[in-house]
């Protein structure tokens, strides 16, 4: 199991600040200095909140704006230990890196790239002294390895605030080698370089992947233990990530590559004329599933990787390389070309190379939509009609077993669930701060979110006096070991405990399987906590699909508080209370009846 990057989490607090001054750093960068009482510890609606903290050089805060100008209608709800993103039609959010944090002066500096577009840049252009701004975060700070011989800081203009802050504050004592791609010479800034540091400026268009990759490849390969941090346009970073991971072979805990922004490609022209229906259109405007299915096939066959490794292949050479006989590859290429996965399908001389969509699919995270657990759930929905008619889950009709039965025997699939739950660690402050832990000596964990619960307990300082147990089947335990902090301090066998925490353990179980788990927990403890998403994430563009995804997996819609309470009662538990954690997630505290 690859080493994981380390983060320190922070309470999520909604804060109001006002503009104190605006400065033009360069013709391409505008700095807004913000201040206000809510950067210090403060109380709102009877709840106390800690002072603003953003110790990491690349921390992000989320600015909250509104397309209709009504920012107050766009604000999320503040929970005692988190944020709930309630639906808001006109809400706009943008992530920004604090350039400087000055607690003594009560100031926060934000730098905005001047590019003439976007709601945040427009706000900064119009900002005047006294104007208000609302923001949330940061949710976490990256912890760099303690001992490094060097660090590379790579980025475009949007990365300059983080790079500048690193060089000003020096979170580690190692030579820094800086590479910045700027759109114009006027975007260069004075940086706080020390002896041993280097800086390379590259003039390239915004999001120029070829120029950025060439510049990164030209950097010297340093000896010793190092770290590479990179931030730029998301697609431009894909070949950089591929080079660093596959050729430089940097491990995960020595590499942090983050897409700070995403360049929007021009939309493909719609079909015109009575005989031209267009490749992307279907009756009633409903998208065709063919591009998705073809892309999935291309990934499973290895088309994307083969074209990336050997650009210029002919269709015949690609088929030979992949061991595909007959005309099969030729069947895929027209649609792959239409949707930008590959280009050159119609030009035999130039051969095949990756298009913009293909470059994105070099990212393992982007592939999951087509090849991972999420893709299998989507395919299971081909059985949606009979499942609705006969009862049961589409997954069971498609595979002959439940999701829980599948993942219990498949370490790779269970690992996907564990990774999906990693975001839980940012939401668990409300649980780890709850009084229920005061008299707890032993905690039993179960579910793919167990690693996040262990990490949250560790971050809250509760681990030293807690004995942790894990109750899972054999294969999932081996997966969890690689994600849990200090795994050797955990008892990897089930047994009696003062409290049991089931973290996303119900999300992949049918009602019958969930009730069986709750009955098993009753044999080990008198107090249990269920951590589950009870409603869609209000910020997600796919919120409307959440209920259908849940139904595909379990045969039940996304279980709300009432549904979870009904399962608990069915298994002999009483709901004592519910702790709102934010982002649609709740912790339900159960007591044995």
RODO-2510 file (C-alpha; in nm, 4 decimals, decimal comma):
residues 593
     n   res          X          Y          Z
     1     x     0,0000     0,0000     0,0000
     2     x     0,1442     0,3400    -0,1026
     3     x     0,2101     0,5920     0,1718
     4     x    -0,0641     0,8498     0,2188
     5     x    -0,0198     1,2262     0,2283
     6     x    -0,0662     1,3706     0,5776
     7     x    -0,3140     1,6489     0,6537
     8     x    -0,4123     1,8478     0,9603
     9     x    -0,7861     1,9198     0,9669
    10     x    -0,9481     2,2443     1,0818
    11     x    -1,2998     2,3284     1,2032
    12     x    -1,5131     2,4571     0,9172
    13     x    -1,6364     2,8046     1,0064
    14     x    -1,8308     3,0602     0,8043
    15     x    -1,6605     3,3993     0,8460
    16     x    -1,7352     3,7554     0,7389
    17     x    -1,4506     3,9945     0,6598
    18     x    -1,4309     4,3373     0,4986
    19     x    -1,1919     4,4941     0,2502
    20     x    -0,9207     4,7108     0,4054
    21     x    -0,7183     4,7878     0,0941
    22     x    -0,6521     4,6801    -0,2652
    23     x    -0,3067     4,6763    -0,4266
    24     x    -0,1795     4,5981    -0,7747
    25     x     0,1139     4,3585    -0,7175
    26     x     0,1885     4,3287    -1,0905
    27     x    -0,0198     4,4075    -1,3988
    28     x    -0,1363     4,0458    -1,3730
    29     x    -0,1987     4,0161    -0,9975
    30     x    -0,4285     4,2111    -0,7638
    31     x    -0,4019     4,1821    -0,3844
    32     x    -0,7007     4,2391    -0,1571
    33     x    -0,6275     4,2869     0,2138
    34     x    -0,9174     4,1711     0,4317
    35     x    -0,9810     4,2081     0,8017
    36     x    -1,2485     4,1725     1,0632
    37     x    -1,3424     4,0489     1,4084
    38     x    -1,4321     3,7037     1,2765
    39     x    -1,0683     3,6293     1,1947
    40     x    -1,0263     3,6062     1,5735
    41     x    -1,2273     3,3736     1,7964
    42     x    -1,5899     3,4848     1,7941
    43     x    -1,9433     3,3825     1,8853
    44     x    -2,2389     3,3686     1,6476
    45     x    -2,5908     3,2596     1,7449
    46     x    -2,4622     3,1402     2,0828
    47     x    -2,1934     2,9117     1,9368
    48     x    -1,8262     2,9901     1,9869
    49     x    -1,5854     2,9462     1,6972
    50     x    -1,2039     2,9362     1,7022
    51     x    -0,9774     3,1958     1,5446
    52     x    -0,8981     3,1630     1,1756
    53     x    -0,6041     2,9315     1,1130
    54     x    -0,4400     2,8582     0,7791
    55     x    -0,0918     2,7322     0,8640
    56     x    -0,0243     2,5563     0,5339
    57     x     0,1362     2,7407     0,2439
    58     x    -0,1202     2,5964    -0,0001
    59     x    -0,4288     2,6097     0,2223
    60     x    -0,7556     2,6963     0,0475
    61     x    -1,0527     2,8991     0,1605
    62     x    -1,3839     2,8916    -0,0254
    63     x    -1,5178     3,2353    -0,1203
    64     x    -1,8972     3,2602    -0,1370
    65     x    -2,0476     3,4810    -0,4065
    66     x    -2,3880     3,5030    -0,5723
    67     x    -2,4781     3,5338    -0,9386
    68     x    -2,7797     3,7518    -0,8493
    69     x    -2,5918     3,9630    -0,5948
    70     x    -2,7824     3,8241    -0,2933
    71     x    -2,4864     3,6741    -0,1063
    72     x    -2,6802     3,6211     0,2180
    73     x    -2,9199     3,3833     0,0397
    74     x    -2,6165     3,1899    -0,0851
    75     x    -2,4531     3,1398     0,2544
    76     x    -2,4353     2,7869     0,3987
    77     x    -2,5761     2,7020     0,7403
    78     x    -2,3233     2,7091     1,0236
    79     x    -2,3315     2,4009     1,2455
    80     x    -2,1542     2,3857     1,5829
    81     x    -1,8738     2,1838     1,4227
    82     x    -1,9179     2,2182     1,0506
    83     x    -2,1019     2,3591     0,7518
    84     x    -2,4217     2,2466     0,5813
    85     x    -2,4415     2,3539     0,2188
    86     x    -2,8130     2,4121     0,1860
    87     x    -2,9517     2,4445    -0,1689
    88     x    -2,9000     2,7921    -0,3183
    89     x    -2,9779     2,8523    -0,6846
    90     x    -2,7432     3,1471    -0,7391
    91     x    -2,4522     3,0456    -0,5160
    92     x    -2,1023     3,0672    -0,6658
    93     x    -1,7961     2,9403    -0,4817
    94     x    -1,4291     2,9751    -0,5673
    95     x    -1,1227     2,8409    -0,3845
    96     x    -0,8335     3,0777    -0,3097
    97     x    -0,4987     3,0420    -0,1330
    98     x    -0,4222     3,2927     0,1457
    99     x    -0,1094     3,4815     0,0401
   100     x    -0,0470     3,6044     0,3927
   101     x    -0,2126     3,5623     0,7306
   102     x    -0,1340     3,8218     0,9991
   103     x    -0,3106     3,7315     1,3265
   104     x    -0,1705     4,0333     1,5131
   105     x    -0,3048     4,2799     1,2584
   106     x    -0,6178     4,0711     1,2083
   107     x    -0,5567     4,0574     0,8342
   108     x    -0,5838     3,8071     0,5523
   109     x    -0,4265     3,8767     0,2099
   110     x    -0,5718     3,7223    -0,1064
   111     x    -0,4126     3,7502    -0,4512
   112     x    -0,6335     3,7429    -0,7627
   113     x    -0,4960     3,6757    -1,1110
   114     x    -0,6097     3,9539    -1,3447
   115     x    -0,7557     3,7759    -1,6460
   116     x    -1,0766     3,9702    -1,7055
   117     x    -1,3112     3,6806    -1,6429
   118     x    -1,4764     3,4927    -1,3581
   119     x    -1,6882     3,6005    -1,0601
   120     x    -1,4033     3,6148    -0,8053
   121     x    -1,1766     3,8222    -1,0305
   122     x    -1,4708     4,0529    -1,1065
   123     x    -1,5373     4,0916    -0,7341
   124     x    -1,1732     4,1817    -0,6687
   125     x    -1,1755     4,4365    -0,9531
   126     x    -1,4742     4,6125    -0,7993
   127     x    -1,3645     4,5729    -0,4354
   128     x    -1,3516     4,8912    -0,2309
   129     x    -1,2693     4,9585     0,1345
   130     x    -1,5505     4,8350     0,3566
   131     x    -1,6949     4,5816     0,1103
   132     x    -1,7815     4,2506     0,2757
   133     x    -1,6727     3,9011     0,1787
   134     x    -1,7867     3,5689     0,3246
   135     x    -1,5749     3,2552     0,3177
   136     x    -1,5370     2,9078     0,4689
   137     x    -1,2202     2,7140     0,5478
   138     x    -0,9596     2,5970     0,5160
   139     x    -1,0698     2,2426     0,5870
   140     x    -0,7157     2,1037     0,6099
   141     x    -0,3447     2,1791     0,5799
   142     x    -0,0878     1,9612     0,4059
   143     x     0,1892     1,8351     0,6335
   144     x     0,5183     1,8122     0,4480
   145     x     0,7703     1,5403     0,5359
   146     x     0,9992     1,6583     0,8169
   147     x     1,3309     1,5889     0,6464
   148     x     1,3831     1,6783     0,2819
   149     x     1,6928     1,7521     0,0787
   150     x     1,5014     1,9608    -0,1777
   151     x     1,1559     2,0681    -0,2890
   152     x     1,0256     2,1624    -0,6346
   153     x     0,7462     2,4215    -0,6488
   154     x     0,5795     2,4149    -0,9919
   155     x     0,2847     2,6168    -1,1126
   156     x     0,1283     2,8851    -1,3265
   157     x     0,0176     3,2328    -1,2188
   158     x    -0,2566     3,0918    -0,9956
   159     x     0,0092     2,9086    -0,7937
   160     x     0,2137     3,2227    -0,7205
   161     x     0,0324     3,3018    -0,3919
   162     x     0,1161     2,9557    -0,2522
   163     x     0,4722     2,9618    -0,3874
   164     x     0,5295     3,3128    -0,2545
   165     x     0,3966     3,2193     0,0872
   166     x     0,6160     2,9087     0,1032
   167     x     0,9269     3,1141     0,0264
   168     x     0,8295     3,3821     0,2792
   169     x     0,7536     3,1442     0,5661
   170     x     0,9783     2,8461     0,4857
   171     x     0,7842     2,5573     0,6412
   172     x     1,0938     2,3418     0,5916
   173     x     1,4661     2,4122     0,5635
   174     x     1,5546     2,2768     0,2183
   175     x     1,6554     2,4340    -0,1127
   176     x     1,3509     2,5319    -0,3180
   177     x     1,3566     2,5012    -0,6954
   178     x     1,0744     2,7097    -0,8416
   179     x     0,9211     2,6808    -1,1888
   180     x     0,6436     2,9228    -1,2865
   181     x     0,4654     2,9439    -1,6228
   182     x     0,3273     3,2936    -1,6826
   183     x     0,1251     3,4339    -1,9710
   184     x     0,3358     3,7486    -1,9925
   185     x     0,6711     3,8768    -1,8672
   186     x     0,4833     4,1380    -1,6648
   187     x     0,3451     3,8603    -1,4421
   188     x     0,6864     3,7949    -1,2850
   189     x     0,7111     3,8724    -0,9143
   190     x     0,9926     3,9281    -0,6713
   191     x     1,0292     3,6088    -0,4679
   192     x     1,2072     3,5614    -0,1347
   193     x     1,4828     3,3316    -0,2615
   194     x     1,7705     3,2073    -0,0457
   195     x     2,1126     3,0703    -0,1273
   196     x     2,0657     2,7351    -0,2972
   197     x     1,7216     2,8221    -0,4375
   198     x     1,6565     2,8508    -0,8106
   199     x     1,3708     3,0026    -1,0108
   200     x     1,2719     2,9410    -1,3729
   201     x     1,0142     3,1581    -1,5497
   202     x     0,8459     3,0177    -1,8610
   203     x     0,6245     3,2356    -2,0812
   204     x     0,3347     3,0247    -2,2120
   205     x    -0,0344     3,0599    -2,2737
   206     x    -0,2736     2,9768    -1,9881
   207     x    -0,3144     2,6005    -1,9623
   208     x    -0,0368     2,5238    -2,2143
   209     x     0,0261     2,1592    -2,1214
   210     x     0,3064     2,1054    -2,3715
   211     x     0,5101     2,4031    -2,2496
   212     x     0,4616     2,3128    -1,8832
   213     x     0,5578     1,9492    -1,9335
   214     x     0,8701     2,0443    -2,1314
   215     x     0,9777     2,2855    -1,8580
   216     x     0,9250     2,0245    -1,5862
   217     x     1,1226     1,7650    -1,7800
   218     x     1,4069     2,0159    -1,8107
   219     x     1,4361     2,0516    -1,4324
   220     x     1,7412     1,8767    -1,2873
   221     x     1,6798     1,5448    -1,1114
   222     x     1,8054     1,6079    -0,7594
   223     x     1,9775     1,3527    -0,5379
   224     x     1,8457     1,2663    -0,1953
   225     x     1,4959     1,2812    -0,0489
   226     x     1,2751     1,5337    -0,2241
   227     x     0,9204     1,6537    -0,2721
   228     x     0,7345     1,7944    -0,5732
   229     x     0,4407     2,0315    -0,5325
   230     x     0,2595     2,1461    -0,8466
   231     x    -0,0539     2,3524    -0,9076
   232     x    -0,1868     2,4867    -1,2382
   233     x    -0,4653     2,4257    -1,4890
   234     x    -0,5945     2,0736    -1,4303
   235     x    -0,5462     1,9362    -1,7826
   236     x    -0,2036     2,0960    -1,8201
   237     x    -0,0914     1,9037    -1,5111
   238     x    -0,1944     1,5611    -1,6413
   239     x     0,1237     1,4923    -1,8442
   240     x     0,3273     1,6419    -1,5585
   241     x     0,1667     1,4034    -1,3106
   242     x     0,2206     1,1126    -1,5465
   243     x     0,5909     1,1994    -1,5873
   244     x     0,6485     1,2384    -1,2138
   245     x     0,4643     0,9199    -1,1220
   246     x     0,5631     0,6865    -1,4054
   247     x     0,9083     0,8089    -1,5052
   248     x     1,0404     0,9800    -1,1939
   249     x     0,8528     0,7185    -0,9843
   250     x     0,7845     0,9582    -0,6991
   251     x     0,5773     0,7945    -0,4225
   252     x     0,2422     0,9421    -0,3266
   253     x     0,3704     1,0966    -0,0039
   254     x     0,6400     1,2877    -0,1981
   255     x     0,4111     1,4344    -0,4617
   256     x     0,1207     1,6780    -0,4522
   257     x    -0,0279     1,7783    -0,7884
   258     x    -0,3435     1,9902    -0,7726
   259     x    -0,5567     2,1376    -1,0496
   260     x    -0,6256     2,4941    -0,9382
   261     x    -0,8543     2,5753    -1,2299
   262     x    -1,0120     2,4138    -1,5330
   263     x    -1,0037     2,5564    -1,8835
   264     x    -1,3400     2,5288    -2,0526
   265     x    -1,3190     2,3925    -2,4053
   266     x    -1,5400     2,5411    -2,6741
   267     x    -1,8620     2,3466    -2,7055
   268     x    -1,8950     2,1196    -3,0078
   269     x    -2,1309     2,2684    -3,2690
   270     x    -2,4786     2,1267    -3,2595
   271     x    -2,6137     1,9491    -3,5610
   272     x    -2,7923     2,1520    -3,8236
   273     x    -3,0090     2,0529    -4,1148
   274     x    -3,2955     1,8052    -4,1449
   275     x    -3,0767     1,5027    -4,2060
   276     x    -2,8078     1,5668    -3,9438
   277     x    -2,8949     1,4525    -3,5917
   278     x    -2,5443     1,4957    -3,4516
   279     x    -2,3292     1,2403    -3,2713
   280     x    -2,4136     1,3648    -2,9238
   281     x    -2,7890     1,3975    -2,9590
   282     x    -3,0727     1,1534    -2,8998
   283     x    -3,4507     1,1844    -2,9116
   284     x    -3,5886     1,4449    -2,6699
   285     x    -3,2373     1,5724    -2,6057
   286     x    -3,1472     1,2835    -2,3743
   287     x    -2,7724     1,2053    -2,4055
   288     x    -2,6767     0,8796    -2,5688
   289     x    -2,4924     0,6255    -2,3486
   290     x    -2,2720     0,5215    -2,6416
   291     x    -1,9816     0,7620    -2,5712
   292     x    -1,9680     0,6449    -2,2093
   293     x    -1,9698     0,2775    -2,3085
   294     x    -1,7053     0,3286    -2,5774
   295     x    -1,4811     0,5225    -2,3379
   296     x    -1,5184     0,2471    -2,0797
   297     x    -1,4198    -0,0126    -2,3392
   298     x    -1,1190     0,1961    -2,4473
   299     x    -0,9938     0,2206    -2,0904
   300     x    -1,0435    -0,1482    -2,0181
   301     x    -0,8630    -0,2462    -2,3367
   302     x    -0,5742    -0,0110    -2,2620
   303     x    -0,6286     0,2225    -2,5589
   304     x    -0,5662     0,5436    -2,3634
   305     x    -0,2421     0,4219    -2,2046
   306     x    -0,1143     0,2744    -2,5310
   307     x    -0,1692     0,5981    -2,7243
   308     x    -0,0119     0,7994    -2,4410
   309     x     0,2950     0,5733    -2,4333
   310     x     0,3378     0,5568    -2,8112
   311     x     0,1739     0,8534    -2,9875
   312     x     0,1535     0,8218    -3,3634
   313     x     0,0348     0,4610    -3,3724
   314     x    -0,1876     0,3614    -3,6598
   315     x    -0,5174     0,1909    -3,5844
   316     x    -0,3705    -0,1394    -3,7035
   317     x    -0,0569    -0,0998    -3,4886
   318     x    -0,2730    -0,0110    -3,1874
   319     x    -0,4849    -0,3225    -3,2365
   320     x    -0,1722    -0,5385    -3,2595
   321     x    -0,0234    -0,3759    -2,9495
   322     x    -0,3401    -0,4481    -2,7502
   323     x    -0,3943    -0,7963    -2,8904
   324     x    -0,7319    -0,7053    -3,0387
   325     x    -0,8190    -0,9065    -3,3472
   326     x    -1,0502    -0,8158    -3,6302
   327     x    -1,1970    -0,4687    -3,6896
   328     x    -1,2718    -0,3999    -3,3221
   329     x    -1,0515    -0,0928    -3,2640
   330     x    -1,1873     0,0674    -3,5791
   331     x    -1,5369     0,0433    -3,4327
   332     x    -1,4328     0,2520    -3,1300
   333     x    -1,2203     0,5182    -3,2979
   334     x    -1,4927     0,7358    -3,4595
   335     x    -1,6651     0,8030    -3,1266
   336     x    -1,3360     0,8318    -2,9365
   337     x    -1,2319     1,0945    -3,1891
   338     x    -1,5660     1,2776    -3,1786
   339     x    -1,5413     1,3196    -2,8020
   340     x    -1,1745     1,4124    -2,7876
   341     x    -1,0387     1,0946    -2,6317
   342     x    -0,8076     1,0527    -2,9295
   343     x    -0,7278     1,2692    -3,2284
   344     x    -0,5872     1,1695    -3,5656
   345     x    -0,8281     0,8831    -3,6251
   346     x    -0,9040     1,0226    -3,9713
   347     x    -0,5426     1,1019    -4,0558
   348     x    -0,3466     0,7856    -4,1270
   349     x    -0,0207     0,9752    -4,1788
   350     x    -0,0066     1,1463    -3,8403
   351     x    -0,1364     0,8507    -3,6431
   352     x    -0,3256     0,8549    -3,3149
   353     x    -0,2555     1,0759    -3,0156
   354     x    -0,4552     1,1712    -2,7091
   355     x    -0,7088     1,4510    -2,7216
   356     x    -0,8133     1,6716    -2,4260
   357     x    -1,0532     1,4100    -2,2857
   358     x    -0,7897     1,1384    -2,3255
   359     x    -0,5365     1,3481    -2,1347
   360     x    -0,7855     1,3795    -1,8485
   361     x    -0,8294     1,0031    -1,8434
   362     x    -0,4617     0,9607    -1,7578
   363     x    -0,5700     1,0672    -1,4084
   364     x    -0,6714     0,7604    -1,2070
   365     x    -0,9477     0,9583    -1,0346
   366     x    -1,1072     1,0493    -1,3685
   367     x    -1,1021     0,6840    -1,4773
   368     x    -1,3165     0,5736    -1,1864
   369     x    -1,6279     0,7085    -1,3551
   370     x    -1,5728     0,4468    -1,6276
   371     x    -1,3876     0,1596    -1,4614
   372     x    -1,4378     0,1705    -1,0846
   373     x    -1,7155     0,0915    -0,8398
   374     x    -1,9162     0,3943    -0,9537
   375     x    -1,9140     0,2590    -1,3092
   376     x    -2,0367    -0,0822    -1,1941
   377     x    -2,3258     0,0854    -1,0110
   378     x    -2,4153     0,2756    -1,3240
   379     x    -2,4156    -0,0420    -1,5327
   380     x    -2,6361    -0,2106    -1,2739
   381     x    -2,9040     0,0490    -1,3536
   382     x    -2,9749    -0,1355    -1,6780
   383     x    -3,1821    -0,3534    -1,4404
   384     x    -3,3650    -0,0551    -1,2885
   385     x    -3,7079    -0,1337    -1,4337
   386     x    -3,7284    -0,4970    -1,3147
   387     x    -3,5822    -0,3963    -0,9767
   388     x    -3,8535    -0,1353    -0,9302
   389     x    -4,1189    -0,3826    -1,0397
   390     x    -3,9998    -0,6845    -0,8406
   391     x    -3,8192    -0,5228    -0,5475
   392     x    -3,4553    -0,5626    -0,4523
   393     x    -3,1520    -0,3778    -0,5810
   394     x    -3,0459    -0,3392    -0,9445
   395     x    -2,6981    -0,4535    -0,8363
   396     x    -2,8314    -0,7872    -0,7120
   397     x    -3,0225    -0,8457    -1,0341
   398     x    -2,7118    -0,7597    -1,2378
   399     x    -2,4568    -0,9624    -1,0403
   400     x    -2,6517    -1,2236    -0,8468
   401     x    -2,5306    -1,0938    -0,5113
   402     x    -2,5366    -0,7786    -0,3004
   403     x    -2,2737    -0,5037    -0,3012
   404     x    -2,1731    -0,6045     0,0511
   405     x    -2,1201    -0,9653    -0,0561
   406     x    -1,9114    -0,8427    -0,3498
   407     x    -1,6802    -0,6067    -0,1594
   408     x    -1,6338    -0,8497     0,1297
   409     x    -1,4562    -1,0810    -0,1147
   410     x    -1,2840    -0,8184    -0,3295
   411     x    -1,0031    -0,6177    -0,1685
   412     x    -0,9681    -0,3818    -0,4650
   413     x    -1,3384    -0,2963    -0,4681
   414     x    -1,3436    -0,2476    -0,0905
   415     x    -1,0365    -0,0257    -0,1233
   416     x    -1,2366     0,2017    -0,3532
   417     x    -1,5012     0,2409    -0,0820
   418     x    -1,2313     0,3209     0,1755
   419     x    -1,0837     0,5889    -0,0507
   420     x    -1,4290     0,7381    -0,1137
   421     x    -1,4655     0,7730     0,2638
   422     x    -1,1387     0,9646     0,3099
   423     x    -1,3308     1,2930     0,2933
   424     x    -1,5112     1,1936     0,6131
   425     x    -1,2100     1,2989     0,8200
   426     x    -1,2961     1,6635     0,7432
   427     x    -1,6486     1,6235     0,8830
   428     x    -1,5883     1,4403     1,2090
   429     x    -1,5051     1,7284     1,4459
   430     x    -1,8624     1,7274     1,5712
   431     x    -1,8337     1,3584     1,6590
   432     x    -1,4871     1,3625     1,8179
   433     x    -1,5829     1,6654     2,0318
   434     x    -1,9025     1,5024     2,1590
   435     x    -1,9263     1,4259     2,5345
   436     x    -1,9951     1,0571     2,4621
   437     x    -1,6146     0,9979     2,4524
   438     x    -1,5516     1,1138     2,8082
   439     x    -1,5908     0,7704     2,9659
   440     x    -1,4965     0,5561     2,6650
   441     x    -1,1967     0,3254     2,6942
   442     x    -1,2621     0,0888     2,4029
   443     x    -1,4051     0,1749     2,0616
   444     x    -1,5099    -0,0795     1,8014
   445     x    -1,4892     0,0418     1,4386
   446     x    -1,6600    -0,1031     1,1348
   447     x    -1,7270     0,0106     0,7792
   448     x    -1,5066     0,1591     0,5039
   449     x    -1,4983     0,4914     0,6896
   450     x    -1,3191     0,3318     0,9870
   451     x    -0,9820     0,4691     0,8755
   452     x    -1,1196     0,8233     0,8705
   453     x    -1,2708     0,7817     1,2180
   454     x    -0,9382     0,6544     1,3529
   455     x    -0,7574     0,9498     1,1922
   456     x    -1,0105     1,1966     1,3354
   457     x    -0,9772     1,0494     1,6851
   458     x    -0,6017     1,0730     1,6463
   459     x    -0,6246     1,4384     1,5348
   460     x    -0,8531     1,5225     1,8272
   461     x    -0,6029     1,3768     2,0755
   462     x    -0,8348     1,0947     2,1846
   463     x    -0,6275     0,8003     2,0589
   464     x    -0,3797     0,7693     2,3519
   465     x    -0,6504     0,6683     2,6021
   466     x    -0,8601     0,4710     2,3549
   467     x    -0,8233     0,1069     2,2674
   468     x    -0,9447     0,0608     1,9101
   469     x    -1,0875    -0,2604     1,7715
   470     x    -1,1901    -0,3273     1,4118
   471     x    -1,4760    -0,5594     1,3216
   472     x    -1,4602    -0,6524     0,9540
   473     x    -1,4185    -0,9530     0,7338
   474     x    -1,0651    -1,0700     0,6533
   475     x    -1,0140    -0,9026     0,3136
   476     x    -1,1396    -0,5548     0,4142
   477     x    -0,9151    -0,5599     0,7238
   478     x    -0,6058    -0,5954     0,5060
   479     x    -0,7202    -0,2939     0,3045
   480     x    -0,7975    -0,0817     0,6101
   481     x    -0,4533    -0,1452     0,7611
   482     x    -0,2922     0,0658     0,4904
   483     x    -0,5161     0,3644     0,5623
   484     x    -0,5343     0,3724     0,9428
   485     x    -0,2804     0,5774     1,1420
   486     x    -0,0655     0,3643     1,3752
   487     x    -0,2236     0,0318     1,2661
   488     x    -0,0061    -0,1682     1,5061
   489     x    -0,1851    -0,0045     1,7996
   490     x    -0,5225    -0,1454     1,6903
   491     x    -0,6812    -0,4771     1,7843
   492     x    -0,7874    -0,6217     1,4493
   493     x    -1,0417    -0,8597     1,6004
   494     x    -1,3976    -0,7811     1,7035
   495     x    -1,4901    -0,7820     2,0694
   496     x    -1,6739    -0,5984     2,3479
   497     x    -1,6425    -0,2193     2,3456
   498     x    -1,7790     0,0850     2,5269
   499     x    -1,8927     0,2325     2,1959
   500     x    -1,9068     0,1132     1,8342
   501     x    -1,8801     0,3463     1,5361
   502     x    -2,0130     0,2194     1,2034
   503     x    -1,8761     0,4626     0,9435
   504     x    -2,0498     0,4358     0,6058
   505     x    -2,1112     0,0704     0,6918
   506     x    -2,4786     0,0873     0,5896
   507     x    -2,4273     0,2673     0,2570
   508     x    -2,3373    -0,0532     0,0699
   509     x    -2,5719    -0,2851     0,2630
   510     x    -2,9330    -0,3767     0,1894
   511     x    -3,1871    -0,3172     0,4664
   512     x    -3,1599    -0,6817     0,5689
   513     x    -2,7799    -0,6668     0,5811
   514     x    -2,7892    -0,3356     0,7702
   515     x    -3,0261    -0,4801     1,0292
   516     x    -2,8001    -0,7846     1,0689
   517     x    -2,4965    -0,5600     1,1284
   518     x    -2,6845    -0,3566     1,3888
   519     x    -2,7884    -0,6787     1,5618
   520     x    -2,4240    -0,7931     1,5661
   521     x    -2,3168    -0,4596     1,7157
   522     x    -2,5724    -0,5077     1,9908
   523     x    -2,3778    -0,8145     2,0996
   524     x    -2,0612    -0,6062     2,1505
   525     x    -2,1757    -0,2729     2,2911
   526     x    -2,4634    -0,0799     2,4442
   527     x    -2,3809     0,2412     2,2535
   528     x    -2,3371     0,2694     1,8781
   529     x    -2,2854     0,5589     1,6376
   530     x    -2,3875     0,5409     1,2718
   531     x    -2,2059     0,7863     1,0427
   532     x    -2,3983     0,8093     0,7163
   533     x    -2,4917     1,0597     0,4463
   534     x    -2,8630     1,1194     0,4979
   535     x    -2,9095     1,3722     0,2157
   536     x    -2,7144     1,4828    -0,0927
   537     x    -2,4197     1,7198    -0,0693
   538     x    -2,5632     2,0633    -0,1521
   539     x    -2,2472     2,1651    -0,3429
   540     x    -2,2361     1,8564    -0,5639
   541     x    -2,3502     1,8995    -0,9259
   542     x    -2,4702     1,5373    -0,9073
   543     x    -2,6907     1,5816    -0,6009
   544     x    -3,0022     1,4789    -0,7955
   545     x    -2,8411     1,1402    -0,8687
   546     x    -2,7621     1,0491    -0,5069
   547     x    -3,0896     0,8685    -0,4370
   548     x    -3,0584     0,6646    -0,7559
   549     x    -2,6994     0,5618    -0,6784
   550     x    -2,8094     0,4482    -0,3330
   551     x    -3,0998     0,2548    -0,4802
   552     x    -2,8741     0,0842    -0,7340
   553     x    -2,6528    -0,0414    -0,4511
   554     x    -2,9032    -0,1318    -0,1811
   555     x    -3,2532    -0,1342    -0,3218
   556     x    -3,3349     0,1596    -0,0926
   557     x    -3,3189     0,5341    -0,1602
   558     x    -3,0615     0,7430     0,0248
   559     x    -3,1557     0,6689     0,3867
   560     x    -3,2634     0,9796     0,5742
   561     x    -3,2803     1,0122     0,9539
   562     x    -3,6232     0,8463     0,9695
   563     x    -3,5086     0,5457     0,7640
   564     x    -3,1983     0,4997     0,9800
   565     x    -3,4124     0,5232     1,2936
   566     x    -3,6484     0,2562     1,1564
   567     x    -3,3538     0,0202     1,0933
   568     x    -3,2268     0,0855     1,4448
   569     x    -3,5636     0,0088     1,6057
   570     x    -3,5923    -0,3067     1,3992
   571     x    -3,2629    -0,4269     1,5518
   572     x    -3,3430    -0,3380     1,9131
   573     x    -3,1828     0,0073     1,9321
   574     x    -3,3242     0,3446     2,0319
   575     x    -3,2094     0,6710     1,8726
   576     x    -3,0734     0,8938     2,1458
   577     x    -2,9785     1,1936     1,9289
   578     x    -2,8362     1,2999     1,5970
   579     x    -2,5200     1,5047     1,5472
   580     x    -2,5177     1,7103     1,2259
   581     x    -2,1685     1,6874     1,0743
   582     x    -2,2234     1,8845     0,7522
   583     x    -2,2299     1,8123     0,3800
   584     x    -2,5456     1,6060     0,4341
   585     x    -2,3716     1,3687     0,6773
   586     x    -2,4998     1,2852     1,0265
   587     x    -2,3849     1,0794     1,3234
   588     x    -2,6773     0,8962     1,4813
   589     x    -2,6156     0,7931     1,8435
   590     x    -2,7941     0,4704     1,9391
   591     x    -2,8531     0,3102     2,2789
   592     x    -2,9617    -0,0463     2,3448
   593     x    -3,3301    -0,0567     2,4233
***
